[in-house]
Amino acid sequence: NRPRRHLIDVLTGFGAAGREAVESLRQSPNAAVRRTAVLLLREFGGQDALPELESLLDDDEPHVQREATRAIATLGTDAAYDTLIGALERGTERARTSILGVLWTLPHEEAEQVLSHLAVNAPCRGTMWAVHGRAVERLGTVGGRAGVDALAVVLGRRSLWSPLRMRALHRLAIDALARI
């Protein structure tokens, strides 16, 4: 970790030129170097890093996927959260498992916003049903104003095509609100 931290400090000290160096690190065949690129993109921060971080969500190495997911979730913007939703919808089962593993283990302050956004904006279809169920359950333990508002939106949803699944999701939302 010490050499990685030193590299991050050096490259962030160079500003824009250091930001350009991250691109070659991101393309490296070594997974540890790609993880360092994620940490650098996180340090440089901002919405400018979102496309690069999004490309790392499809990485073959689960550690790189987890670091990229954590970096995107901590950006704290709707665009970042929409990127995660898109990756959950189109990703492989392995990538989805990696992304969800990070989302379920985020600290409460960070999890509240991203899970609330997911519960409100992610589509309720296909493989996303299970994601919705887990997000609603976790919102019950995370709580917060955004969580309560998101659970209220979930309770207001209706589905003509899958009323039994929607009823089960409503029950989960009611139980989550009761825990809060």
Buried (B, 14 or more C-beta within 10 A) or exposed (E): EEEBEEBBEEBBEEEEEBBEBBEEBBEEEEBEBBBBBBBBBBBBEEEEBBEBBBEBBBBEBBBBBBBBBBBBBBBEBEEBBBBBBEBBBEBEEEBBEBBBEBBEEBEEEBBBBBBBBBBBEBEBEEEBBEBBBBBBBBBBEBBBEBBBEBBEEBBEBEEEEEEEBBEBBBEBBBEBBEEE
